[in-house]
């Protein structure tokens, strides 16, 4: 099952390379960086705690699960030929940034922006305003069917929470398996998609995540962390039992001709 949101670094394509390492699917999957929930959607885990620091993501999922039909109509109403123009997009983006966090209207606008903005990026400025430019796609369609499938998949023993990775990992208990998909270490000094949440994700955050992974593993709770295969990753994950390496086709870049394969690591802490 694919996510209904476009998402930089989403794990839909690479889930087959990750899921075999996560072990028994009868356990609860805990994700501190849920994003589009691509990994969970591709998995057979029936129980999950899906968390993210993004208010817009968590508000969107809450709105969809609370009133699937009503919310889906709010989204569908935003998708029309007249709204697939740069002036309409800029107006919608302005409205989104002025709208109070947590409302159904802002959540519906978030889906609209995701499908109409450049490359489906989610990026905010220093004041917390969504600032991705218009994508100029031919005929973006409202992802109603995929939203319905998402709601079906998450209607059981699945919890959502807006919180940081520290709080999420602190809530993990024996019998859980934790998968972390943090904003990646940059491939170069200018290549980074770490600004999906105000404040970004620093090197200290990367190191803290690895430290917490080691602590959980020592308590019998296995943790897997994805990242780019760069020199800093080798240092940060030096305490992992296993490092799995593989290549993934980039889905976000300035142009299709520059989308090549990127090398990734999966750092495994503990016994899976």
PAGU-309080 format. One record per residue (C-alpha): residue number from 1; residue in three letters; x, y, z. Coordinates in steps of 0.02 Angstrom, whole numbers. Layout:
! PAGU-309080
(NUM, 'ALA', (X, Y, Z))
...
***
This chain:
! PAGU-309080
(1, 'UNK', (0, 0, 0))
(2, 'UNK', (71, 170, -47))
(3, 'UNK', (53, 331, 54))
(4, 'UNK', (-70, 464, -2))
(5, 'UNK', (60, 600, 29))
(6, 'UNK', (214, 635, -75))
(7, 'UNK', (361, 637, 45))
(8, 'UNK', (546, 672, 25))
(9, 'UNK', (639, 519, 85))
(10, 'UNK', (481, 414, 98))
(11, 'UNK', (515, 228, 119))
(12, 'UNK', (387, 155, -2))
(13, 'UNK', (519, 102, -129))
(14, 'UNK', (648, 38, -5))
(15, 'UNK', (530, -47, 118))
(16, 'UNK', (574, -219, 45))
(17, 'UNK', (756, -186, 92))
(18, 'UNK', (712, -133, 270))
(19, 'UNK', (566, -238, 330))
(20, 'UNK', (655, -408, 331))
(21, 'UNK', (775, -338, 462))
(22, 'UNK', (637, -284, 582))
(23, 'UNK', (591, -459, 638))
(24, 'UNK', (427, -523, 709))
(25, 'UNK', (277, -423, 645))
(26, 'UNK', (172, -478, 795))
(27, 'UNK', (265, -347, 896))
(28, 'UNK', (215, -164, 903))
(29, 'UNK', (305, -52, 779))
(30, 'UNK', (358, 116, 851))
(31, 'UNK', (407, 255, 731))
(32, 'UNK', (470, 421, 801))
(33, 'UNK', (480, 495, 624))
(34, 'UNK', (322, 429, 542))
(35, 'UNK', (315, 553, 397))
(36, 'UNK', (199, 483, 264))
(37, 'UNK', (191, 316, 360))
(38, 'UNK', (261, 228, 206))
(39, 'UNK', (354, 93, 301))
(40, 'UNK', (206, 47, 411))
(41, 'UNK', (89, 44, 261))
(42, 'UNK', (206, -74, 170))
(43, 'UNK', (224, -188, 321))
(44, 'UNK', (119, -324, 402))
(45, 'UNK', (129, -249, 577))
(46, 'UNK', (-45, -239, 651))
(47, 'UNK', (2, -134, 802))
(48, 'UNK', (95, 30, 790))
(49, 'UNK', (135, 194, 876))
(50, 'UNK', (165, 321, 738))
(51, 'UNK', (236, 487, 794))
(52, 'UNK', (305, 644, 716))
(53, 'UNK', (350, 818, 775))
(54, 'UNK', (250, 893, 630))
(55, 'UNK', (85, 966, 688))
(56, 'UNK', (21, 969, 509))
(57, 'UNK', (50, 784, 484))
(58, 'UNK', (-29, 729, 646))
(59, 'UNK', (-177, 848, 625))
(60, 'UNK', (-205, 780, 449))
(61, 'UNK', (-207, 599, 506))
(62, 'UNK', (-322, 641, 651))
(63, 'UNK', (-444, 733, 539))
(64, 'UNK', (-449, 591, 413))
(65, 'UNK', (-477, 455, 542))
(66, 'UNK', (-606, 557, 638))
(67, 'UNK', (-719, 592, 488))
(68, 'UNK', (-661, 501, 333))
(69, 'UNK', (-806, 548, 219))
(70, 'UNK', (-823, 729, 275))
(71, 'UNK', (-637, 764, 272))
(72, 'UNK', (-613, 679, 104))
(73, 'UNK', (-745, 793, 29))
(74, 'UNK', (-654, 946, 99))
(75, 'UNK', (-497, 886, 10))
(76, 'UNK', (-586, 840, -152))
(77, 'UNK', (-665, 1012, -163))
(78, 'UNK', (-492, 1093, -172))
(79, 'UNK', (-439, 995, -327))
(80, 'UNK', (-502, 1081, -485))
(81, 'UNK', (-425, 1149, -645))
(82, 'UNK', (-443, 1329, -584))
(83, 'UNK', (-346, 1285, -426))
(84, 'UNK', (-203, 1212, -529))
(85, 'UNK', (-137, 1386, -572))
(86, 'UNK', (6, 1478, -489))
(87, 'UNK', (-103, 1622, -427))
(88, 'UNK', (-228, 1502, -349))
(89, 'UNK', (-87, 1402, -272))
(90, 'UNK', (-8, 1556, -194))
(91, 'UNK', (-178, 1607, -124))
(92, 'UNK', (-202, 1433, -49))
(93, 'UNK', (-27, 1436, 23))
(94, 'UNK', (-59, 1606, 102))
(95, 'UNK', (-222, 1542, 176))
(96, 'UNK', (-136, 1387, 244))
(97, 'UNK', (-3, 1491, 332))
(98, 'UNK', (-136, 1606, 407))
(99, 'UNK', (-248, 1463, 464))
(100, 'UNK', (-237, 1406, 645))
(101, 'UNK', (-145, 1242, 672))
(102, 'UNK', (-252, 1090, 703))
(103, 'UNK', (-405, 1138, 600))
(104, 'UNK', (-483, 1026, 467))
(105, 'UNK', (-467, 1169, 341))
(106, 'UNK', (-280, 1181, 366))
(107, 'UNK', (-265, 990, 355))
(108, 'UNK', (-360, 988, 190))
(109, 'UNK', (-252, 1129, 123))
(110, 'UNK', (-99, 1029, 174))
(111, 'UNK', (-152, 888, 57))
(112, 'UNK', (-185, 1014, -82))
(113, 'UNK', (-13, 1094, -59))
(114, 'UNK', (72, 924, -53))
(115, 'UNK', (-1, 877, -222))
(116, 'UNK', (23, 1046, -308))
(117, 'UNK', (190, 1107, -240))
(118, 'UNK', (361, 1077, -317))
(119, 'UNK', (414, 894, -298))
(120, 'UNK', (292, 868, -154))
(121, 'UNK', (416, 948, -35))
(122, 'UNK', (367, 996, 142))
(123, 'UNK', (471, 1145, 195))
(124, 'UNK', (444, 1291, 313))
(125, 'UNK', (535, 1456, 335))
(126, 'UNK', (608, 1520, 499))
(127, 'UNK', (437, 1590, 549))
(128, 'UNK', (351, 1422, 521))
(129, 'UNK', (272, 1469, 354))
(130, 'UNK', (257, 1339, 216))
(131, 'UNK', (363, 1409, 74))
(132, 'UNK', (376, 1279, -65))
(133, 'UNK', (341, 1353, -239))
(134, 'UNK', (208, 1296, -362))
(135, 'UNK', (244, 1132, -450))
(136, 'UNK', (151, 1162, -615))
(137, 'UNK', (89, 982, -638))
(138, 'UNK', (-32, 937, -776))
(139, 'UNK', (-182, 872, -681))
(140, 'UNK', (-154, 834, -495))
(141, 'UNK', (-290, 719, -429))
(142, 'UNK', (-357, 715, -252))
(143, 'UNK', (-290, 554, -172))
(144, 'UNK', (-460, 502, -107))
(145, 'UNK', (-441, 314, -137))
(146, 'UNK', (-270, 311, -55))
(147, 'UNK', (-337, 413, 92))
(148, 'UNK', (-475, 284, 115))
(149, 'UNK', (-350, 141, 109))
(150, 'UNK', (-242, 232, 237))
(151, 'UNK', (-393, 252, 353))
(152, 'UNK', (-434, 67, 337))
(153, 'UNK', (-255, 16, 375))
(154, 'UNK', (-245, 128, 528))
(155, 'UNK', (-416, 93, 601))
(156, 'UNK', (-356, -47, 717))
(157, 'UNK', (-222, -45, 850))
(158, 'UNK', (-132, 106, 780))
(159, 'UNK', (-96, 261, 884))
(160, 'UNK', (-37, 430, 822))
(161, 'UNK', (50, 561, 928))
(162, 'UNK', (131, 728, 893))
(163, 'UNK', (294, 722, 991))
(164, 'UNK', (482, 723, 970))
(165, 'UNK', (590, 571, 952))
(166, 'UNK', (652, 580, 1132))
(167, 'UNK', (476, 563, 1203))
(168, 'UNK', (428, 429, 1078))
(169, 'UNK', (580, 322, 1115))
(170, 'UNK', (552, 344, 1302))
(171, 'UNK', (378, 269, 1279))
(172, 'UNK', (443, 110, 1196))
(173, 'UNK', (425, -48, 1300))
(174, 'UNK', (492, -224, 1293))
(175, 'UNK', (408, -315, 1149))
(176, 'UNK', (415, -162, 1034))
(177, 'UNK', (527, -138, 884))
(178, 'UNK', (578, 40, 843))
(179, 'UNK', (612, 104, 668))
(180, 'UNK', (686, 279, 648))
(181, 'UNK', (687, 376, 486))
(182, 'UNK', (760, 544, 539))
(183, 'UNK', (799, 688, 422))
(184, 'UNK', (954, 622, 336))
(185, 'UNK', (1132, 677, 351))
(186, 'UNK', (1166, 782, 195))
(187, 'UNK', (1258, 706, 48))
(188, 'UNK', (1345, 873, 26))
(189, 'UNK', (1357, 1042, 112))
(190, 'UNK', (1204, 1105, 15))
(191, 'UNK', (1098, 947, -2))
(192, 'UNK', (976, 928, 142))
(193, 'UNK', (790, 906, 170))
(194, 'UNK', (798, 930, 358))
(195, 'UNK', (684, 1082, 367))
(196, 'UNK', (515, 996, 358))
(197, 'UNK', (494, 1050, 540))
(198, 'UNK', (545, 1219, 607))
(199, 'UNK', (718, 1207, 681))
(200, 'UNK', (780, 1067, 569))
(201, 'UNK', (878, 918, 634))
(202, 'UNK', (1055, 949, 694))
(203, 'UNK', (1209, 839, 710))
(204, 'UNK', (1179, 838, 898))
(205, 'UNK', (1005, 769, 864))
(206, 'UNK', (1080, 632, 755))
(207, 'UNK', (1201, 585, 894))
(208, 'UNK', (1065, 591, 1027))
(209, 'UNK', (956, 475, 924))
(210, 'UNK', (1098, 348, 910))
(211, 'UNK', (1130, 360, 1097))
(212, 'UNK', (947, 327, 1137))
(213, 'UNK', (947, 182, 1014))
(214, 'UNK', (1092, 103, 1109))
(215, 'UNK', (1001, 128, 1275))
(216, 'UNK', (842, 46, 1211))
(217, 'UNK', (938, -99, 1135))
(218, 'UNK', (1025, -129, 1302))
(219, 'UNK', (850, -142, 1379))
(220, 'UNK', (798, -273, 1252))
(221, 'UNK', (707, -156, 1131))
(222, 'UNK', (784, -167, 957))
(223, 'UNK', (805, -7, 856))
(224, 'UNK', (839, 18, 670))
(225, 'UNK', (893, 186, 599))
(226, 'UNK', (901, 236, 416))
(227, 'UNK', (1019, 367, 348))
(228, 'UNK', (1133, 412, 205))
(229, 'UNK', (1292, 309, 190))
(230, 'UNK', (1413, 452, 224))
(231, 'UNK', (1568, 461, 335))
(232, 'UNK', (1474, 544, 478))
(233, 'UNK', (1353, 396, 484))
(234, 'UNK', (1496, 276, 518))
(235, 'UNK', (1548, 379, 669))
(236, 'UNK', (1371, 407, 734))
(237, 'UNK', (1322, 223, 722))
(238, 'UNK', (1485, 150, 788))
(239, 'UNK', (1391, 63, 930))
(240, 'UNK', (1267, -28, 816))
(241, 'UNK', (1278, -217, 807))
(242, 'UNK', (1253, -220, 620))
(243, 'UNK', (1260, -95, 475))
(244, 'UNK', (1164, -144, 319))
(245, 'UNK', (1204, -50, 159))
(246, 'UNK', (1100, -35, 0))
(247, 'UNK', (1062, 87, -140))
(248, 'UNK', (900, 180, -170))
(249, 'UNK', (837, 278, -318))
(250, 'UNK', (817, 461, -272))
(251, 'UNK', (640, 527, -296))
(252, 'UNK', (674, 709, -249))
(253, 'UNK', (796, 818, -344))
(254, 'UNK', (805, 974, -450))
(255, 'UNK', (769, 877, -608))
(256, 'UNK', (734, 703, -670))
(257, 'UNK', (902, 695, -759))
(258, 'UNK', (993, 715, -592))
(259, 'UNK', (897, 580, -501))
(260, 'UNK', (1022, 441, -474))
(261, 'UNK', (1054, 306, -346))
(262, 'UNK', (1100, 358, -168))
(263, 'UNK', (1185, 241, -45))
(264, 'UNK', (1097, 216, 121))
(265, 'UNK', (1132, 127, 284))
(266, 'UNK', (1018, 38, 405))
(267, 'UNK', (1098, 37, 577))
(268, 'UNK', (1033, -107, 685))
(269, 'UNK', (1046, -90, 874))
(270, 'UNK', (1002, -244, 978))
(271, 'UNK', (929, -414, 938))
(272, 'UNK', (787, -419, 813))
***
